[in-house]
Amino acid sequence: MKAILKTSRARGASYKDVEVPVINKDELLIRVTAASISPGDLAIHNHAGPGFATPTLPFIFGQEFCGEVVEIGSLAKGFDKGDFVSVESHIFCGVCGQCRNDQRHICQNLRVIGRDVPGGLAEYAAVPARCAWKHTDASLKDIGAIMEPFGSSVHAVLSEDLVGRTVLISGCAPQGLFAAGIAKAAGAKRVVAMDASAYRRKLALRMGADTAIDPSEGGCLAGVSKVCGPEGADAVIEMSGAQKAVALGLKALRPGGRFVAFGLPVSNLSLDYAGDIVKRGLRLEGVAGREIFRSWYKMESLLKSGAVDPRPAITHTFPLKDFKKAFALINSKDKKCGKVMITP
């Protein structure tokens, strides 16, 4: 099969012929129909970035993908050949304290498909059956590869009631774009999107944001107050991890509001812990992935009902062999892209 491999400890990757994976008894062999490039994939490709971990080389990466089941291990129950599945990249152990308390997304023994085991930027991929989400029909087939990142945005936004609330989405990379649509579907009164890229601000408006603000311009906080009220936003969904964006988000949040930390910073942040958090009674919530599989049921309902359409956030699609163009686009300074897809 053809696959994208990380072959050296340097920026870049290679398009090569490799053997089709041999599955274990608890695994499925999936013929990949689509993949989307995740922040983790970008970190591996660039050999740097938030959350970067050096894999054993050579290594097939790719965390977000979907496809058709073509082979089933003897212990993998509930699947048939031809089933269309999306993949949950978090491989949970099922026996640790977190797993036994319905927190499989933060399993103590967590491994990640496309980071710790071979991933889906290939024509075929082996995945544990417990990490496959079986679709009941083909209605989401064109967006099956973005179910995982969309689910992370669902988790980030819907962990608290937003009906009638004002929400600031800080960072309009794909998961921030998804978050804007989800917040509107959840009944938010006003959604403000914030990003330095004019291209992505326009995408945020298409996804349902009421206002899009450039944080590099003066008067950004005043702009948030104009939309959300003088006390600030009821909730901030921080998707960028950038030092200035985090600091600005904390300032833009009303006293007693909720700050959702999703974006990964490239280095440790410096915060006014007492002034910005403690004395203002803020509630901080760290979001790592999705609730398995609670978030998946929520996202399927949102997507199938038409409450949220993530398709405006998908801006480019490349064949597998043209992966270099895909990564170059995402790495470009002007960020004129949303979610970038790869099709084997």
JOCOR-V924606 format. One line per field, one symbol per residue. psi: psi as a letter, one per 20 degrees, with the letter a starting at -180 (. if undefined). Layout:
psi=???
//
This chain:
psi=rqqpqoiqmrprrqorprqpqpqrhjrqppophqqqprhhgggggikqrpjpporpqqpoaohorrappiqpqhjoqjqqpippqqpoiooqhiirhghikklhikphkpqppighqqbjmrhqqpqphijpopqiajhjhijhijgghhhhhggggjiqpjpjrpppoookrghhgghghggghjjpgpppqpqiphghhhhhhhiiqhqpqoiiqqkghhhghhgirhiaqhqpooihjpghhgggghhipqpjrpooogqpqirpqpqmggghfgijkqopoponbqpokghggghgggghijhpoihhiohqpqqgikhhhghhghiqhillqcppqpo.
//
